[in-house]
Amino acid sequence: MPEDHAYFVRRAQEEQRLAAEADTAEAKASHLKLAEEYTARAAEVGERAVGKAEGAALQPDETDPANIDQTRTAGPASIRDRDPRRGWDEVDEQSDESFPASDPPSIP
């Protein structure tokens, strides 16, 4: 059985989706139970990952299991080093669209 946090998170999300689409109350309950089990397993794996990260280059607030396997936010709200009053321009948009490419965006 995989010990990957992301795997269990994906499985929990899939079971939640299946529960929402279930035709019967019994099927819905079964999918919700599986979703709970996968969520609990994801938390266990995440906690172990944090334990293994002891001494790693992490800030104390970065070791919460909820931060493991997070994706980067996108859009104007995700720019932390810019003046929040400044608008989202073409360079920002192209940079956001090219992430995580190693090459900088080409602006026509």
C-alpha positions as CSV (number, residue, x, y, z in Angstrom):
1,M,0.0,0.0,0.0
2,P,1.4,3.4,-0.9
3,E,2.7,5.6,1.9
4,D,2.2,8.8,0.0
5,H,0.2,11.6,1.6
6,A,-1.0,12.9,-1.8
7,Y,-2.3,9.4,-2.7
8,F,-4.5,9.3,0.3
9,V,-5.7,12.8,-0.1
10,R,-6.7,12.1,-3.8
11,R,-8.5,8.9,-2.7
12,A,-10.4,10.7,0.0
13,Q,-11.5,13.4,-2.6
14,E,-12.5,10.7,-5.1
15,E,-14.6,9.0,-2.4
16,Q,-16.3,12.3,-1.5
17,R,-17.1,12.8,-5.2
18,L,-18.5,9.3,-5.5
19,A,-20.6,9.9,-2.4
20,A,-22.1,13.1,-3.9
21,E,-23.0,11.1,-7.1
22,A,-24.3,8.0,-5.2
23,D,-27.8,6.7,-6.1
24,T,-28.6,5.2,-2.7
25,A,-28.1,6.3,0.9
26,E,-26.2,3.0,1.5
27,A,-23.7,3.8,-1.3
28,K,-23.3,7.3,-0.2
29,A,-22.6,6.2,3.4
30,S,-20.1,3.6,2.2
31,H,-18.2,6.2,0.1
32,L,-18.2,8.8,3.0
33,K,-16.9,6.1,5.3
34,L,-14.0,5.4,2.9
35,A,-13.4,9.1,2.5
36,E,-13.0,9.4,6.3
37,E,-10.6,6.4,6.4
38,Y,-8.5,7.9,3.6
39,T,-8.5,11.3,5.3
40,A,-7.3,9.7,8.6
41,R,-4.6,7.8,6.7
42,A,-3.4,10.9,5.0
43,A,-3.1,12.7,8.3
44,E,-1.1,9.8,9.7
45,V,1.3,9.8,6.7
46,G,1.6,13.6,6.9
47,E,2.5,13.4,10.6
48,R,5.2,10.9,9.9
49,A,6.5,13.1,7.1
50,V,6.7,16.0,9.5
51,G,8.5,13.8,12.0
52,K,11.1,12.8,9.3
53,A,11.5,16.5,8.5
54,E,12.9,17.2,12.0
55,G,16.1,19.2,11.5
56,A,15.2,20.1,7.9
57,A,15.2,23.7,6.7
58,L,11.6,24.4,7.7
59,Q,10.1,27.1,9.8
60,P,8.0,26.0,12.8
61,D,4.8,27.1,11.1
62,E,5.7,25.0,8.0
63,T,5.6,21.6,9.8
64,D,1.9,21.4,10.1
65,P,0.7,18.2,8.3
66,A,-1.8,20.4,6.4
67,N,1.1,22.1,4.7
68,I,2.5,18.8,3.3
69,D,1.8,18.4,-0.4
70,Q,0.3,21.8,-0.9
71,T,0.1,23.4,-4.3
72,R,1.2,26.9,-5.1
73,T,-1.6,29.5,-5.1
74,A,-2.0,31.5,-8.3
75,G,-3.3,34.9,-9.3
76,P,-2.9,38.4,-8.0
77,A,-3.5,37.5,-4.4
78,S,-0.5,35.2,-4.4
79,I,2.0,37.9,-5.0
80,R,3.5,38.7,-1.6
81,D,6.5,40.9,-2.6
82,R,4.4,43.5,-4.5
83,D,2.5,46.5,-3.4
84,P,-1.1,45.2,-3.0
85,R,-2.4,48.4,-4.4
86,R,-0.6,47.8,-7.7
87,G,-2.6,46.1,-10.4
88,W,-2.0,42.7,-12.0
89,D,-0.2,43.4,-15.3
90,E,0.8,41.5,-18.4
91,V,4.2,40.5,-16.9
92,D,2.5,39.1,-13.7
93,E,0.0,37.2,-15.8
94,Q,2.7,35.7,-18.1
95,S,4.8,34.8,-15.1
96,D,1.9,33.1,-13.4
97,E,1.0,31.2,-16.5
98,S,4.6,30.0,-17.0
99,F,5.1,28.7,-13.5
100,P,6.8,26.3,-12.7
101,A,8.8,26.4,-16.0
102,S,12.5,27.1,-15.6
103,D,12.6,29.7,-18.3
104,P,11.2,33.2,-17.7
105,P,8.1,34.1,-19.7
106,S,8.5,35.8,-23.1
107,I,6.6,39.0,-23.3
108,P,5.8,40.0,-26.9
